[in-house]
Amino acid sequence: MASPISSLLFLTTVALSILSAYLYDPYQFDIILARLPPQVVELMQGGQKDRSVVDITAFIGKNNVTTLECWTGPATALGGMNVHSLGDISGGTHLVFPKGPAFDGGSRNAPALQFVIILKGSALLTFPQPDSAPDTLLETLRLTPDHIYIAGDTADVSALGHHTLVAGGSRILQLPIKGGVAALGERIVRNGACY
């Protein structure tokens, strides 16, 4: 029987191998897991076969206006971490803003349904409402690191989109989702931001 230390070292080696394979080619992650012996997968899952969840704040178009929703979807517990597949993403962009004053991106629609990830800095979004009075308080969302967001207020579903103000020195990833909302799989939707 293996000692706890050797089991831990083995588990760490397998976990690092899988993580590096996932980072290199995330689409193959499920295939890699399927090839592992069941005992290794069970050990990596800490003996647990339950699924956890992940919350993602989405700004999407509804009734031709951008609104906030919290999308809760499944994640697989794996070795003390939760793994949530991002699905098929392609044509991503990495935006690097110069240091200094905030960059006013103006009002715009999302070009496609896409993940938005703040790597560094922040962004402030406001969501204009049609025919709102000048003194109407607009809904806002501050995008910060450590969260994943979904932009889905494309021109076909939101007339006014959102207004973006990005802090100087920010770095942002935009990752379009192939197949639209259906590609994200099952999810529970609640009104308002998740965090």
Secondary structure, 3 states (H helix, E strand, C coil): CCCHHHHHHHHHHHHHHHHHHHHHCHHHHHHHHHHCCHHHHHHHCCCCCCEEEEEEEEEEEECEEEEEEEEEEEEEEECCEEECCCCCECCCEEEECCCCCCEEEEEECCCCCEEEEEEECCEEEEECCCCCCCCCCCEEEEECCCCEEEEECCCCCECCCEEEEECCCCEEEEEEECCCHHHHCCCEEEECCCC
